[in-house]
């Protein structure tokens, strides 16, 4: 699989991932072959490019949950963009409560783990996509922590507006980097004061999460602690046109390794909510071996049971016998989906949640 810029798309290329309209209508499914009409149509969507399959490459597997996740992302990111732009331009928004309600309805009630797949972000849409993904993570984490419905609404609402200051800066200075002058952040907070004068926790959550990056052991309300973890995880693992994203493993290692900044109860809730080292993931070990994850470790996500490629040895990294070996990172491609025969693993005594993959569409 490779990422191809819009201007480099050619007839005959096959899509690796579905393409949706901003209303969530499926326009082109996986395995669809592009023609000139499709390329011209897609060029008007404002996308940087598409994930394209190599000529003989099979279509990556997707569960129905994966498909629903991508569709929801496409629909909601357009809505968030419209609302944030309205706030910047007019000082008001009418649909943020609806967006927040939809996020909580779809991702604030999930009991199991989900695959949190990232998509490529351009300089133009990075803030909107980051806002959405961070809000999704906050809803998922909040549910795992069993926070009250009012607190859930507050933290997801705060997440939708937490980048207002950065958005103002980007619109004023398009080439500005990640370091945003505090004057712009203050403008964003002033807008929050105006919009949410009766809900002071909205601004409080945003301010605490922003300052918490530089102030160790800061006292924070629950929403601020959740936003800080979700914000870090998404930014760390996001795919941009420049530079390589960190893996979920690298991000989790940093979260676990800096408890003075990141609340470990929130980090634990994140780890329990998304798939990080599930069966089928290939990893690199500190002893130089490459290995396949056979079973997760519910007590320590970074120490699962693995099968080494070099000599087919099964190692339970949670066992003290292997204390001197750890996972360095995952062997990751641009799209890390894989198929694992979980039924076979279960029959052999390994704990592996069942996965039901959607049938690959016939290329058209």
N, C-alpha and C positions, 0 to 999 in steps of 0.2 A: 504494500500500500504506500502511496505517496501523496503529498499535498501538491496540487497544481493550481497556480494562479489563474484567475478568470481569463486573462488575456492569452493564456497558453493552452486553454482547453481545445481539444480537437474532436472532430466527429469520430465515433467508434470507441471512444473511451468509456469505461464502465464505472458507474458510481459505487463507492464502497459503503456509503451511508445515505439514508433517504433525505430528500429535500422537501421542505414544507413551505407553504405560504405563511404570511403573518397571521392568518386566521386558522392555521393548523391543518389546512387541506394538503393532503399528500400530492405533490406535483410529480416527483420522480422517485421511484422506489430504488432500493439496493439492486445492484446488478443491471440497472437500466443503461442502455447504450445511448450516448449523447449523439445528437445530430445538430446541424447548424441552427435549426429553429429553437431547439432546447437551449443551446449555448447563448443565443441572443436573448432568450427569455430570462435565463438565470443571470445574465449580465446586468439586468435591471433590478436585481434583488438587493444590491449593496453588499454582496459577499466578496471576501478577498479571493476565495477560490473554493475548491472542492477536494474531498478525499477520493482518489481514483485508484482502482485496482490495477496491478500489473497485468500484462496480457494473459498469463496462465494462472493467476492467483485466485484461489477460492474466495467466496464472499465471507467476511468475518461473521461469526454467529452473533445473534442478538435475541435476547428474551423479549417477551411482550413488555415487561417493565422497562427494558432499555429503550424500546421504540416509543413508549408513552413518555419517557423522560425527555427524549430529544424533541418530541412534538411539543410538549409543554414548555420546554426552554424556548423554542422558536416563537411560539405564540406570545409568551409572557415578556420576552425581552423587548419586543416591539412596543408593548403596552407601557413598560417601564420607561423606555426612551421617550415616548410621547408625554408621559406625566412629568418626568424630570425636566424635560425641555420646557414644558408649560410653566413649571415652577420658576425656572431661571428667567424666562421671558415675561411672564405675567404675574409671578408671585403667588400663584394658586394652582391647585390640582383638585380634580373631582373624582378620580377613579382609584386612587391609592388604596382606600379601604376595600374595594373590590379585588384588587390585585393581592392584597394581604390575605383576604379571606380565601381566595383560590389557592394560594400557596399553602396555607394551613390545611385547607380541605384535602389537598392532594398529597402533601408531604409532611404534615404535622400529626399524622396518625399511623405511621408505618411502624410495625413492631419488629420486623426483620431487618436484614441488611440490604442495601441497594448498591448497584454499581454506579459510582459517581464519576461518569466519563466527562472529560473536559473537551471543549472544542477550541479551534484556533480563533484568536482575537486580533482584530486590527486596532490601530491607534484610535480609529473613529468610534468603534463600538466596545472598546475594552471596559469602560466604566459601567456601561449598561449590563454587559454580560457578567462582570464581577458582582455587581449589585444583585442580580438575580440569583446567581449561584450561592452567594453568601447568605441570602435570605432563605434559600432552600435548606442550606446546612443549619441555619439557626432554627428553622422549624423542625427539622429532623432531630437535632440535639435537644431542643426544648421538650419535645415529646418524650425522648428517652429519659430526661431528667424529671419528667412528670411536673413541669411547672404549670401554674394556674392559667386558664384560658386568657385572662386579662393580661398576664405577663407575656404570654406567647404573642398576643396581638401587638403589645408594645415593642418587643424586641424585633419582630419581623417588620413592623412599620419603621422603626429606627434604622433598620438595615437598608430599607428602600431609599432613605434620604441621607444615609451616612456619608456619601461621597459628594454631596452638594457643593462643598467648598472646592473640592478638586475639579468638579465639572465646570464651575465658574472659572477657575484658573485655566483649564484646558481650552475653553471657548475664548478666553481673552488672549492666552498665549499658547497656541496650538503645539508648539515644540517644547513646552515645559516638560521636565522629567518627573520622576516620582516624588522628589522633594518639593512640597507645596508650601509657599510662604504662609505663615499663620494668618496674615491679613485676609487671605482668601478663605481659609477655614472659618474665620470669624464671620465672614459674609454668609457662609453656609449656615452657621449656627444662628445668625440673626433671622434667616428665613425660617428656620425651625421654630424659633421663638414666636414668630408671627403666625405660622400655620398651626402650631400645637401649644398655644398658650395655656390651654386647660389640661395638657398632658406633659408636664415638665420632664417626665422620665424619658421621653423620646430624645430630647436634646442631651439629657444626662447620660444616657447609654452611649450616644455617639461620642461625646466629649471624653468619657472615661475610657472607652475602647481606643480612642486616638492617642490619648496621653499615656495609656498603659504600656505602649510600645517602648517608652523611654523611662518609665518610673517603676522600678521593681517593687513587688509586694504592695501595690496600690490597693486600697480598699475600694471595692466596686460592687454595685448592685448586680444581681444575677444576670440581667440582660446585657450589661456591659461585658461581663466575663464570657458570656456565650458569643457575643459579636466579635470579641477579640480573637477567640480561637477560630471561629468560622472564617473571619476575614483573613487571618494568616494562612490557613490551610488552602483557601481558594487562590490567593495570590501566589503562593509558593508553587502550586501544582498547575497553574494556568498555562496554556500554550499560547505563545506570542510569535509574531513573524520573525523576531530577533531573539536569539538565545534559546537555550534548552530549559524546559520546565523541570523542577525537582519531582521525583517520584513521590507517591503517597508514603512510601516507607521512609524516605528522607525527611519529609515534612513531619511525620509522626515522631521520628527520632528527635527532631528539634523541639517539638512540643513537649515531649516527655523529659527532655534534657534541660528545660528551662522553667522549672516550676515557680520561680520567683516572678515570672511574667504571665504564665498561662496556668489558669486554675486546672488542677489535675482531675477534678470531678467532671469538668466540662470536656477535657481531653478524653477521658474514659468514655463518656457518652458518645463522642464522635467516633471513637474506635469501634464501639459496639453497634454503630449505625451504618457503616459503609464497609464494603469489601476491600481489604487491603492486601492480605496474604491468604487468599482463598485457594482451595485445591485447583491445581492446574497452572499456577503462576510459576514462572522460572526465575530463579534467584542466583546471585553470586555470593559465595561464602568467604569468610575471612581467611580460610585455609587454602584458598585458590580454586576450590571446586565450584562447579555449576550444579544446580540441583532443581528438582521439581517439588513444589509443595504438595504434600499428600493430605494433610489435615491441619486445621487451624488450632491454635492454642488459645483457649478462652481466657486463660489467666495472664498470658503474656503474648500479645499479638506478634511480636518480633521473634518469637522462638517456636515456630511450628514444627511439625514432623515433615521431613523432606526425604527425597530419594535422590542420591547423587548420580550424575551422569557418568562419571569416570568408572565407577566399579559397582554400580547398582546397590549401594549400601543405604539402608534406611537408618536415618538418624533422628531421634526425638530431641530437638534442641532444648526442650524444656527439662530434659534429664540432666542432672549434675555431671554426668559423664562427659557432656559436650559443653561445659561451661566456657571453655577456651575458644569455641567456635561461635560466630555470630553471622547474621545476614548483613552483608554490606549494602546491597541494593537489589532491586528487581532488574531482570534483563528486559528492558522495556523498548517497545517500538512506538510509532506514532499512535497506533490503535492497539491496545493490549488485550483485546478480546481473544478468548480461546475456548475450545470445547474440551471438557473433561468428562470421562465416563464415571459419573458419581455413583451410579448403581454398582459398578464393579468395585469401587473403593469401599462402599458400604458393606458389600459382601465379604470383603477382606478384613473388615473390622475397623476401618478408618471412618471418622466422622466427616461426612461431606453432604451439605445440603443439596437437594435435587434441583436441577435446572431444566426448564422446558424452553427449548429454543424454537423460534418462529421459523417456519420453512422458508428457505431462500427463494425469492421470486425468480421466475424465468426471465432472462434478459430480453428486453424489448428494444 
